[in-house]
Amino acid sequence: MPITPVKTLVEQAKAEITTLGADTAQQMAEQGAALLVDIRDVRELDRDGRIPGAFHAPRGMLEFWVDPESPYHKPVFATDQTLILFCAAASRSALAAKTLQDIGVGNVAEMDGGFKGWKEDGRPVE
């Protein structure tokens, strides 16, 4: 059986999830309506910087940290805020948002353009 290309998986995920622009994501976070969740690898954070106030949840642990029944659960995810996921360029975040949606998380979206777009727009980075 042939492997489904990741590009196809990302396109399928994006068709089923909510994608928010960086303006909306920033406004929602500043108003306390959303939590920005950085799913990039820690090496990317060290190399490229971080969005101030974003919570880092490595992609490999995301489902475990979100699930309240998991021994790895992080209370920050027990929230009514919209979880706005982002990665470097909005591919991993699309797949992650789709996965969270599939396991029953209703308050999830991804940020269009990812960290790269955020930084290119001149938004704050630390």
N, CA, C and O atoms as CSV, one atom per row, in Angstrom:
chain,resi,resn,atom,element,x,y,z
A,1,MET,N,N,0.848,-1.176,0.000
A,1,MET,CA,C,0.000,0.000,0.000
A,1,MET,C,C,0.892,1.238,0.000
A,1,MET,O,O,1.806,1.334,0.820
A,2,PRO,N,N,0.647,2.185,-0.902
A,2,PRO,CA,C,1.496,3.380,-0.957
A,2,PRO,C,C,1.241,4.298,0.246
A,2,PRO,O,O,0.151,4.329,0.817
A,3,ILE,N,N,2.263,5.020,0.593
A,3,ILE,CA,C,2.183,5.977,1.696
A,3,ILE,C,C,1.474,7.240,1.192
A,3,ILE,O,O,1.764,7.733,0.101
A,4,THR,N,N,0.543,7.752,2.002
A,4,THR,CA,C,-0.113,9.017,1.676
A,4,THR,C,C,0.888,10.137,1.930
A,4,THR,O,O,1.426,10.246,3.031
A,5,PRO,N,N,1.140,10.961,0.933
A,5,PRO,CA,C,2.111,12.049,1.139
A,5,PRO,C,C,1.673,12.984,2.267
A,5,PRO,O,O,0.483,13.253,2.434
A,6,VAL,N,N,2.627,13.464,3.022
A,6,VAL,CA,C,2.329,14.360,4.135
A,6,VAL,C,C,1.626,15.618,3.640
A,6,VAL,O,O,0.780,16.167,4.345
A,7,LYS,N,N,1.959,16.074,2.457
A,7,LYS,CA,C,1.292,17.246,1.880
A,7,LYS,C,C,-0.217,16.996,1.779
A,7,LYS,O,O,-1.022,17.882,2.069
A,8,THR,N,N,-0.582,15.806,1.374
A,8,THR,CA,C,-1.996,15.442,1.275
A,8,THR,C,C,-2.634,15.400,2.653
A,8,THR,O,O,-3.755,15.877,2.828
A,9,LEU,N,N,-1.943,14.840,3.627
A,9,LEU,CA,C,-2.470,14.784,4.996
A,9,LEU,C,C,-2.703,16.185,5.554
A,9,LEU,O,O,-3.719,16.440,6.202
A,10,VAL,N,N,-1.767,17.085,5.304
A,10,VAL,CA,C,-1.897,18.465,5.785
A,10,VAL,C,C,-3.086,19.135,5.105
A,10,VAL,O,O,-3.875,19.810,5.764
A,11,GLU,N,N,-3.221,18.954,3.795
A,11,GLU,CA,C,-4.355,19.545,3.071
A,11,GLU,C,C,-5.682,19.018,3.608
A,11,GLU,O,O,-6.632,19.783,3.778
A,12,GLN,N,N,-5.751,17.712,3.876
A,12,GLN,CA,C,-6.972,17.117,4.417
A,12,GLN,C,C,-7.272,17.674,5.809
A,12,GLN,O,O,-8.421,17.985,6.122
A,13,ALA,N,N,-6.250,17.798,6.632
A,13,ALA,CA,C,-6.442,18.338,7.983
A,13,ALA,C,C,-6.947,19.771,7.905
A,13,ALA,O,O,-7.898,20.133,8.598
A,14,LYS,N,N,-6.317,20.591,7.064
A,14,LYS,CA,C,-6.696,22.001,6.955
A,14,LYS,C,C,-8.146,22.165,6.489
A,14,LYS,O,O,-8.787,23.171,6.792
A,15,ALA,N,N,-8.656,21.186,5.759
A,15,ALA,CA,C,-10.044,21.245,5.294
A,15,ALA,C,C,-11.037,20.983,6.429
A,15,ALA,O,O,-12.226,21.273,6.296
A,16,GLU,N,N,-10.549,20.437,7.540
A,16,GLU,CA,C,-11.432,20.033,8.632
A,16,GLU,C,C,-11.221,20.793,9.937
A,16,GLU,O,O,-11.954,20.576,10.902
A,17,ILE,N,N,-10.243,21.666,9.978
A,17,ILE,CA,C,-9.946,22.398,11.215
A,17,ILE,C,C,-10.167,23.886,11.019
A,17,ILE,O,O,-10.404,24.353,9.905
A,18,THR,N,N,-10.087,24.621,12.115
A,18,THR,CA,C,-10.164,26.077,12.058
A,18,THR,C,C,-8.748,26.636,11.980
A,18,THR,O,O,-7.879,26.287,12.780
A,19,THR,N,N,-8.538,27.502,11.010
A,19,THR,CA,C,-7.258,28.193,10.870
A,19,THR,C,C,-7.505,29.672,11.111
A,19,THR,O,O,-8.373,30.278,10.482
A,20,LEU,N,N,-6.748,30.239,12.014
A,20,LEU,CA,C,-6.886,31.652,12.356
A,20,LEU,C,C,-5.652,32.411,11.891
A,20,LEU,O,O,-4.534,31.902,11.963
A,21,GLY,N,N,-5.864,33.625,11.416
A,21,GLY,CA,C,-4.747,34.482,11.053
A,21,GLY,C,C,-4.005,34.934,12.294
A,21,GLY,O,O,-4.532,34.874,13.404
A,22,ALA,N,N,-2.796,35.380,12.101
A,22,ALA,CA,C,-1.970,35.818,13.232
A,22,ALA,C,C,-2.587,37.008,13.958
A,22,ALA,O,O,-2.485,37.100,15.181
A,23,ASP,N,N,-3.224,37.922,13.225
A,23,ASP,CA,C,-3.884,39.062,13.878
A,23,ASP,C,C,-4.931,38.575,14.876
A,23,ASP,O,O,-4.955,39.006,16.029
A,24,THR,N,N,-5.790,37.673,14.417
A,24,THR,CA,C,-6.847,37.135,15.273
A,24,THR,C,C,-6.257,36.368,16.444
A,24,THR,O,O,-6.700,36.526,17.582
A,25,ALA,N,N,-5.253,35.532,16.167
A,25,ALA,CA,C,-4.623,34.748,17.228
A,25,ALA,C,C,-4.021,35.662,18.291
A,25,ALA,O,O,-4.197,35.423,19.486
A,26,GLN,N,N,-3.315,36.703,17.865
A,26,GLN,CA,C,-2.698,37.626,18.805
A,26,GLN,C,C,-3.758,38.352,19.624
A,26,GLN,O,O,-3.619,38.480,20.841
A,27,GLN,N,N,-4.815,38.830,18.969
A,27,GLN,CA,C,-5.882,39.537,19.683
A,27,GLN,C,C,-6.566,38.626,20.701
A,27,GLN,O,O,-6.809,39.030,21.839
A,28,MET,N,N,-6.873,37.400,20.288
A,28,MET,CA,C,-7.532,36.468,21.204
A,28,MET,C,C,-6.653,36.167,22.411
A,28,MET,O,O,-7.139,36.112,23.540
A,29,ALA,N,N,-5.349,35.971,22.169
A,29,ALA,CA,C,-4.423,35.693,23.275
A,29,ALA,C,C,-4.335,36.896,24.214
A,29,ALA,O,O,-4.355,36.737,25.435
A,30,GLU,N,N,-4.237,38.085,23.652
A,30,GLU,CA,C,-4.144,39.296,24.478
A,30,GLU,C,C,-5.412,39.530,25.295
A,30,GLU,O,O,-5.345,40.094,26.387
A,31,GLN,N,N,-6.559,39.107,24.783
A,31,GLN,CA,C,-7.834,39.269,25.482
A,31,GLN,C,C,-8.113,38.125,26.462
A,31,GLN,O,O,-9.113,38.154,27.180
A,32,GLY,N,N,-7.236,37.125,26.494
A,32,GLY,CA,C,-7.428,35.988,27.384
A,32,GLY,C,C,-8.404,34.947,26.858
A,32,GLY,O,O,-8.809,34.047,27.593
A,33,ALA,N,N,-8.785,35.063,25.584
A,33,ALA,CA,C,-9.722,34.115,24.990
A,33,ALA,C,C,-9.017,32.908,24.380
A,33,ALA,O,O,-9.662,31.926,24.013
A,34,ALA,N,N,-7.701,32.984,24.275
A,34,ALA,CA,C,-6.948,31.896,23.643
A,34,ALA,C,C,-5.611,31.699,24.324
A,34,ALA,O,O,-5.057,32.609,24.942
A,35,LEU,N,N,-5.112,30.486,24.192
A,35,LEU,CA,C,-3.764,30.134,24.641
A,35,LEU,C,C,-2.980,29.752,23.405
A,35,LEU,O,O,-3.345,28.804,22.709
A,36,LEU,N,N,-1.902,30.479,23.119
A,36,LEU,CA,C,-1.026,30.108,22.019
A,36,LEU,C,C,-0.169,28.932,22.467
A,36,LEU,O,O,0.473,28.984,23.516
A,37,VAL,N,N,-0.164,27.875,21.669
A,37,VAL,CA,C,0.552,26.649,22.016
A,37,VAL,C,C,1.592,26.360,20.937
A,37,VAL,O,O,1.253,26.048,19.796
A,38,ASP,N,N,2.841,26.468,21.314
A,38,ASP,CA,C,3.980,26.267,20.419
A,38,ASP,C,C,4.352,24.792,20.444
A,38,ASP,O,O,4.803,24.285,21.471
A,39,ILE,N,N,4.168,24.097,19.320
A,39,ILE,CA,C,4.452,22.657,19.299
A,39,ILE,C,C,5.797,22.343,18.643
A,39,ILE,O,O,6.098,21.180,18.373
A,40,ARG,N,N,6.595,23.359,18.389
A,40,ARG,CA,C,7.903,23.123,17.775
A,40,ARG,C,C,8.835,22.392,18.727
A,40,ARG,O,O,8.626,22.370,19.940
A,41,ASP,N,N,9.851,21.804,18.158
A,41,ASP,CA,C,10.896,21.134,18.915
A,41,ASP,C,C,11.679,22.170,19.713
A,41,ASP,O,O,11.850,23.304,19.264
A,42,VAL,N,N,12.148,21.790,20.875
A,42,VAL,CA,C,12.874,22.713,21.745
A,42,VAL,C,C,14.092,23.320,21.038
A,42,VAL,O,O,14.464,24.458,21.321
A,43,ARG,N,N,14.707,22.578,20.133
A,43,ARG,CA,C,15.856,23.113,19.386
A,43,ARG,C,C,15.438,24.268,18.479
A,43,ARG,O,O,16.209,25.203,18.262
A,44,GLU,N,N,14.214,24.202,17.952
A,44,GLU,CA,C,13.708,25.300,17.132
A,44,GLU,C,C,13.488,26.549,17.980
A,44,GLU,O,O,13.780,27.662,17.544
A,45,LEU,N,N,12.974,26.358,19.183
A,45,LEU,CA,C,12.767,27.486,20.081
A,45,LEU,C,C,14.086,28.150,20.412
A,45,LEU,O,O,14.206,29.375,20.370
A,46,ASP,N,N,15.079,27.335,20.742
A,46,ASP,CA,C,16.399,27.873,21.091
A,46,ASP,C,C,17.035,28.606,19.907
A,46,ASP,O,O,17.681,29.639,20.086
A,47,ARG,N,N,16.853,28.076,18.721
A,47,ARG,CA,C,17.474,28.652,17.524
A,47,ARG,C,C,16.735,29.886,17.012
A,47,ARG,O,O,17.365,30.871,16.629
A,48,ASP,N,N,15.385,29.838,17.003
A,48,ASP,CA,C,14.600,30.858,16.314
A,48,ASP,C,C,13.860,31.833,17.219
A,48,ASP,O,O,13.410,32.883,16.760
A,49,GLY,N,N,13.729,31.499,18.495
A,49,GLY,CA,C,13.004,32.362,19.411
A,49,GLY,C,C,11.615,31.834,19.715
A,49,GLY,O,O,11.205,30.775,19.240
A,50,ARG,N,N,10.901,32.611,20.527
A,50,ARG,CA,C,9.586,32.213,21.006
A,50,ARG,C,C,8.628,33.385,20.942
A,50,ARG,O,O,9.038,34.546,20.924
A,51,ILE,N,N,7.341,33.060,20.908
A,51,ILE,CA,C,6.318,34.091,21.021
A,51,ILE,C,C,6.094,34.314,22.514
A,51,ILE,O,O,5.796,33.363,23.236
A,52,PRO,N,N,6.231,35.547,22.988
A,52,PRO,CA,C,6.031,35.813,24.416
A,52,PRO,C,C,4.647,35.331,24.879
A,52,PRO,O,O,3.629,35.615,24.249
A,53,GLY,N,N,4.643,34.608,25.978
A,53,GLY,CA,C,3.401,34.135,26.567
A,53,GLY,C,C,2.877,32.825,26.005
A,53,GLY,O,O,1.936,32.251,26.551
A,54,ALA,N,N,3.473,32.346,24.922
A,54,ALA,CA,C,3.022,31.071,24.350
A,54,ALA,C,C,3.479,29.928,25.250
A,54,ALA,O,O,4.552,29.983,25.851
A,55,PHE,N,N,2.647,28.894,25.330
A,55,PHE,CA,C,2.974,27.715,26.112
A,55,PHE,C,C,3.636,26.704,25.188
A,55,PHE,O,O,3.115,26.419,24.109
A,56,HIS,N,N,4.777,26.158,25.596
A,56,HIS,CA,C,5.462,25.168,24.776
A,56,HIS,C,C,4.982,23.772,25.133
A,56,HIS,O,O,5.059,23.349,26.286
A,57,ALA,N,N,4.487,23.064,24.128
A,57,ALA,CA,C,4.069,21.674,24.279
A,57,ALA,C,C,4.648,20.905,23.098
A,57,ALA,O,O,4.114,20.982,21.991
A,58,PRO,N,N,5.724,20.170,23.315
A,58,PRO,CA,C,6.333,19.451,22.198
A,58,PRO,C,C,5.305,18.559,21.500
A,58,PRO,O,O,4.489,17.908,22.152
A,59,ARG,N,N,5.353,18.539,20.189
A,59,ARG,CA,C,4.378,17.777,19.401
A,59,ARG,C,C,4.238,16.338,19.895
A,59,ARG,O,O,3.131,15.800,19.925
A,60,GLY,N,N,5.321,15.729,20.271
A,60,GLY,CA,C,5.290,14.335,20.704
A,60,GLY,C,C,4.550,14.095,22.012
A,60,GLY,O,O,4.171,12.961,22.306
A,61,MET,N,N,4.338,15.138,22.797
A,61,MET,CA,C,3.647,14.988,24.085
A,61,MET,C,C,2.256,15.607,24.101
A,61,MET,O,O,1.540,15.480,25.095
A,62,LEU,N,N,1.866,16.263,23.037
A,62,LEU,CA,C,0.650,17.065,23.031
A,62,LEU,C,C,-0.590,16.294,23.483
A,62,LEU,O,O,-1.292,16.749,24.387
A,63,GLU,N,N,-0.872,15.159,22.887
A,63,GLU,CA,C,-2.066,14.403,23.253
A,63,GLU,C,C,-2.028,13.974,24.713
A,63,GLU,O,O,-3.051,13.989,25.397
A,64,PHE,N,N,-0.857,13.594,25.185
A,64,PHE,CA,C,-0.703,13.151,26.573
A,64,PHE,C,C,-0.920,14.308,27.547
A,64,PHE,O,O,-1.508,14.119,28.612
A,65,TRP,N,N,-0.454,15.488,27.193
A,65,TRP,CA,C,-0.594,16.653,28.061
A,65,TRP,C,C,-2.027,17.187,28.058
A,65,TRP,O,O,-2.485,17.739,29.058
A,66,VAL,N,N,-2.731,17.025,26.943
A,66,VAL,CA,C,-4.106,17.519,26.831
A,66,VAL,C,C,-5.101,16.592,27.539
A,66,VAL,O,O,-6.060,17.072,28.142
A,67,ASP,N,N,-4.892,15.298,27.475
A,67,ASP,CA,C,-5.828,14.307,28.025
A,67,ASP,C,C,-5.855,14.371,29.552
A,67,ASP,O,O,-4.845,14.093,30.199
A,68,PRO,N,N,-7.018,14.740,30.145
A,68,PRO,CA,C,-7.088,14.847,31.605
A,68,PRO,C,C,-6.917,13.513,32.326
A,68,PRO,O,O,-6.658,13.500,33.530
A,69,GLU,N,N,-7.056,12.397,31.622
A,69,GLU,CA,C,-6.877,11.082,32.246
A,69,GLU,C,C,-5.450,10.563,32.125
A,69,GLU,O,O,-5.118,9.522,32.691
A,70,SER,N,N,-4.618,11.271,31.400
A,70,SER,CA,C,-3.232,10.858,31.224
A,70,SER,C,C,-2.410,11.218,32.459
A,70,SER,O,O,-2.627,12.274,33.053
A,71,PRO,N,N,-1.477,10.366,32.851
A,71,PRO,CA,C,-0.601,10.732,33.968
A,71,PRO,C,C,0.310,11.913,33.637
A,71,PRO,O,O,0.948,12.471,34.530
A,72,TYR,N,N,0.374,12.292,32.369
A,72,TYR,CA,C,1.217,13.407,31.928
A,72,TYR,C,C,0.419,14.702,31.735
A,72,TYR,O,O,0.974,15.713,31.304
A,73,HIS,N,N,-0.866,14.673,32.049
A,73,HIS,CA,C,-1.754,15.827,31.825
A,73,HIS,C,C,-1.190,17.112,32.444
A,73,HIS,O,O,-0.676,17.114,33.563
A,74,LYS,N,N,-1.302,18.196,31.684
A,74,LYS,CA,C,-0.894,19.522,32.162
A,74,LYS,C,C,-2.169,20.345,32.381
A,74,LYS,O,O,-2.950,20.531,31.448
A,75,PRO,N,N,-2.380,20.833,33.594
A,75,PRO,CA,C,-3.597,21.588,33.901
A,75,PRO,C,C,-3.848,22.799,33.003
A,75,PRO,O,O,-4.994,23.229,32.870
A,76,VAL,N,N,-2.817,23.354,32.391
A,76,VAL,CA,C,-2.997,24.505,31.519
A,76,VAL,C,C,-3.978,24.189,30.380
A,76,VAL,O,O,-4.618,25.091,29.840
A,77,PHE,N,N,-4.089,22.913,30.025
A,77,PHE,CA,C,-4.980,22.526,28.929
A,77,PHE,C,C,-6.422,22.322,29.366
A,77,PHE,O,O,-7.297,22.157,28.517
A,78,ALA,N,N,-6.692,22.329,30.660
A,78,ALA,CA,C,-8.062,22.221,31.169
A,78,ALA,C,C,-8.658,23.621,31.185
A,78,ALA,O,O,-8.788,24.240,32.242
A,79,THR,N,N,-9.016,24.111,30.012
A,79,THR,CA,C,-9.428,25.495,29.855
A,79,THR,C,C,-10.538,25.615,28.819
A,79,THR,O,O,-10.694,24.757,27.951
A,80,ASP,N,N,-11.293,26.677,28.925
A,80,ASP,CA,C,-12.285,27.001,27.900
A,80,ASP,C,C,-11.678,27.887,26.820
A,80,ASP,O,O,-12.309,28.147,25.796
A,81,GLN,N,N,-10.447,28.350,27.052
A,81,GLN,CA,C,-9.773,29.168,26.042
A,81,GLN,C,C,-9.576,28.330,24.768
A,81,GLN,O,O,-9.458,27.107,24.830
A,82,THR,N,N,-9.543,28.998,23.637
A,82,THR,CA,C,-9.209,28.314,22.392
A,82,THR,C,C,-7.719,28.014,22.402
A,82,THR,O,O,-6.901,28.899,22.652
A,83,LEU,N,N,-7.377,26.783,22.133
A,83,LEU,CA,C,-5.976,26.384,22.024
A,83,LEU,C,C,-5.561,26.644,20.584
A,83,LEU,O,O,-6.020,25.959,19.670
A,84,ILE,N,N,-4.700,27.624,20.381
A,84,ILE,CA,C,-4.247,27.957,19.033
A,84,ILE,C,C,-2.843,27.402,18.861
A,84,ILE,O,O,-1.873,27.945,19.389
A,85,LEU,N,N,-2.753,26.317,18.117
A,85,LEU,CA,C,-1.479,25.628,17.913
A,85,LEU,C,C,-0.695,26.295,16.787
A,85,LEU,O,O,-1.266,26.779,15.810
A,86,PHE,N,N,0.619,26.307,16.947
A,86,PHE,CA,C,1.469,26.752,15.847
A,86,PHE,C,C,2.782,26.003,15.885
A,86,PHE,O,O,3.254,25.569,16.936
A,87,CYS,N,N,3.356,25.866,14.697
A,87,CYS,CA,C,4.677,25.262,14.536
A,87,CYS,C,C,5.501,26.249,13.713
A,87,CYS,O,O,5.251,27.452,13.773
A,88,ALA,N,N,6.451,25.777,12.966
A,88,ALA,CA,C,7.282,26.688,12.185
A,88,ALA,C,C,6.504,27.312,11.026
A,88,ALA,O,O,6.560,28.525,10.824
A,89,ALA,N,N,5.778,26.489,10.267
A,89,ALA,CA,C,5.133,27.014,9.053
A,89,ALA,C,C,3.698,26.526,8.861
A,89,ALA,O,O,3.148,26.668,7.769
A,90,ALA,N,N,3.087,25.961,9.883
A,90,ALA,CA,C,1.664,25.592,9.883
A,90,ALA,C,C,1.339,24.267,9.193
A,90,ALA,O,O,0.243,24.110,8.654
A,91,SER,N,N,2.256,23.330,9.200
A,91,SER,CA,C,1.932,21.982,8.726
A,91,SER,C,C,1.737,21.046,9.914
A,91,SER,O,O,0.701,20.393,10.038
A,92,ARG,N,N,2.747,20.988,10.790
A,92,ARG,CA,C,2.610,20.132,11.981
A,92,ARG,C,C,1.428,20.578,12.827
A,92,ARG,O,O,0.717,19.750,13.396
A,93,SER,N,N,1.218,21.892,12.910
A,93,SER,CA,C,0.115,22.395,13.729
A,93,SER,C,C,-1.232,22.001,13.140
A,93,SER,O,O,-2.179,21.760,13.889
A,94,ALA,N,N,-1.340,21.930,11.821
A,94,ALA,CA,C,-2.593,21.484,11.195
A,94,ALA,C,C,-2.858,20.027,11.560
A,94,ALA,O,O,-3.976,19.669,11.932
A,95,LEU,N,N,-1.831,19.191,11.453
A,95,LEU,CA,C,-1.999,17.776,11.799
A,95,LEU,C,C,-2.317,17.613,13.282
A,95,LEU,O,O,-3.152,16.787,13.651
A,96,ALA,N,N,-1.665,18.388,14.124
A,96,ALA,CA,C,-1.901,18.300,15.569
A,96,ALA,C,C,-3.302,18.788,15.931
A,96,ALA,O,O,-3.973,18.181,16.765
A,97,ALA,N,N,-3.745,19.876,15.312
A,97,ALA,CA,C,-5.101,20.384,15.579
A,97,ALA,C,C,-6.135,19.354,15.163
A,97,ALA,O,O,-7.120,19.142,15.869
A,98,LYS,N,N,-5.920,18.718,14.031
A,98,LYS,CA,C,-6.845,17.672,13.564
A,98,LYS,C,C,-6.869,16.512,14.547
A,98,LYS,O,O,-7.941,15.990,14.851
A,99,THR,N,N,-5.718,16.100,15.049
A,99,THR,CA,C,-5.656,15.013,16.017
A,99,THR,C,C,-6.398,15.377,17.293
A,99,THR,O,O,-7.174,14.571,17.805
A,100,LEU,N,N,-6.174,16.572,17.812
A,100,LEU,CA,C,-6.881,16.992,19.032
A,100,LEU,C,C,-8.383,17.054,18.783
A,100,LEU,O,O,-9.175,16.656,19.637
A,101,GLN,N,N,-8.766,17.547,17.632
A,101,GLN,CA,C,-10.179,17.591,17.278
A,101,GLN,C,C,-10.748,16.169,17.247
A,101,GLN,O,O,-11.854,15.931,17.734
A,102,ASP,N,N,-10.001,15.234,16.681
A,102,ASP,CA,C,-10.446,13.843,16.580
A,102,ASP,C,C,-10.615,13.179,17.942
A,102,ASP,O,O,-11.451,12.288,18.096
A,103,ILE,N,N,-9.822,13.608,18.942
A,103,ILE,CA,C,-9.961,12.998,20.265
A,103,ILE,C,C,-10.984,13.723,21.132
A,103,ILE,O,O,-11.200,13.360,22.289
A,104,GLY,N,N,-11.615,14.758,20.559
A,104,GLY,CA,C,-12.714,15.403,21.261
A,104,GLY,C,C,-12.470,16.788,21.795
A,104,GLY,O,O,-13.328,17.340,22.483
A,105,VAL,N,N,-11.317,17.374,21.497
A,105,VAL,CA,C,-11.053,18.744,21.935
A,105,VAL,C,C,-11.785,19.676,20.969
A,105,VAL,O,O,-11.480,19.703,19.777
A,106,GLY,N,N,-12.737,20.427,21.477
A,106,GLY,CA,C,-13.540,21.289,20.621
A,106,GLY,C,C,-12.988,22.690,20.460
A,106,GLY,O,O,-13.295,23.375,19.485
A,107,ASN,N,N,-12.179,23.116,21.406
A,107,ASN,CA,C,-11.667,24.496,21.419
A,107,ASN,C,C,-10.234,24.548,20.886
A,107,ASN,O,O,-9.314,24.982,21.581
A,108,VAL,N,N,-10.063,24.098,19.639
A,108,VAL,CA,C,-8.719,24.050,19.067
A,108,VAL,C,C,-8.720,24.661,17.667
A,108,VAL,O,O,-9.681,24.528,16.910
A,109,ALA,N,N,-7.618,25.332,17.348
A,109,ALA,CA,C,-7.402,25.919,16.025
A,109,ALA,C,C,-5.900,25.917,15.774
A,109,ALA,O,O,-5.109,25.587,16.658
A,110,GLU,N,N,-5.525,26.287,14.567
A,110,GLU,CA,C,-4.108,26.468,14.255
A,110,GLU,C,C,-3.910,27.873,13.727
A,110,GLU,O,O,-4.849,28.509,13.249
A,111,MET,N,N,-2.676,28.353,13.819
A,111,MET,CA,C,-2.364,29.706,13.366
A,111,MET,C,C,-1.741,29.661,11.977
A,111,MET,O,O,-0.711,29.022,11.764
A,112,ASP,N,N,-2.371,30.339,11.049
A,112,ASP,CA,C,-1.895,30.411,9.673
A,112,ASP,C,C,-0.495,31.021,9.627
A,112,ASP,O,O,-0.228,32.030,10.279
A,113,GLY,N,N,0.387,30.406,8.859
A,113,GLY,CA,C,1.741,30.935,8.685
A,113,GLY,C,C,2.732,30.510,9.747
A,113,GLY,O,O,3.941,30.639,9.553
A,114,GLY,N,N,2.233,29.996,10.885
A,114,GLY,CA,C,3.101,29.527,11.948
A,114,GLY,C,C,4.027,30.601,12.504
A,114,GLY,O,O,3.809,31.797,12.315
A,115,PHE,N,N,5.062,30.140,13.191
A,115,PHE,CA,C,6.024,31.059,13.800
A,115,PHE,C,C,6.735,31.894,12.737
A,115,PHE,O,O,7.007,33.077,12.945
A,116,LYS,N,N,7.030,31.280,11.615
A,116,LYS,CA,C,7.719,31.997,10.537
A,116,LYS,C,C,6.906,33.215,10.100
A,116,LYS,O,O,7.447,34.313,9.973
A,117,GLY,N,N,5.608,33.021,9.873
A,117,GLY,CA,C,4.748,34.129,9.473
A,117,GLY,C,C,4.642,35.194,10.542
A,117,GLY,O,O,4.649,36.390,10.253
A,118,TRP,N,N,4.543,34.737,11.798
A,118,TRP,CA,C,4.464,35.662,12.942
A,118,TRP,C,C,5.697,36.566,12.956
A,118,TRP,O,O,5.595,37.787,13.081
A,119,LYS,N,N,6.856,35.936,12.825
A,119,LYS,CA,C,8.131,36.670,12.884
A,119,LYS,C,C,8.289,37.596,11.678
A,119,LYS,O,O,8.741,38.732,11.825
A,120,GLU,N,N,7.921,37.117,10.486
A,120,GLU,CA,C,8.036,37.933,9.280
A,120,GLU,C,C,7.133,39.160,9.334
A,120,GLU,O,O,7.442,40.191,8.736
A,121,ASP,N,N,6.008,39.046,10.058
A,121,ASP,CA,C,5.094,40.182,10.221
A,121,ASP,C,C,5.633,41.220,11.200
A,121,ASP,O,O,5.038,42.286,11.360
A,122,GLY,N,N,6.752,40.920,11.857
A,122,GLY,CA,C,7.336,41.855,12.824
A,122,GLY,C,C,6.663,41.808,14.185
A,122,GLY,O,O,6.766,42.755,14.965
A,123,ARG,N,N,5.979,40.719,14.472
A,123,ARG,CA,C,5.322,40.577,15.777
A,123,ARG,C,C,6.377,40.264,16.848
A,123,ARG,O,O,7.498,39.871,16.523
A,124,PRO,N,N,6.016,40.437,18.106
A,124,PRO,CA,C,7.017,40.240,19.175
A,124,PRO,C,C,7.546,38.801,19.263
A,124,PRO,O,O,6.796,37.828,19.184
A,125,VAL,N,N,8.853,38.717,19.428
A,125,VAL,CA,C,9.561,37.447,19.580
A,125,VAL,C,C,10.598,37.637,20.666
A,125,VAL,O,O,11.241,38.684,20.741
A,126,GLU,N,N,10.763,36.641,21.497
A,126,GLU,CA,C,11.819,36.713,22.512
A,126,GLU,C,C,12.812,35.588,22.315
A,126,GLU,O,O,13.777,35.477,23.072
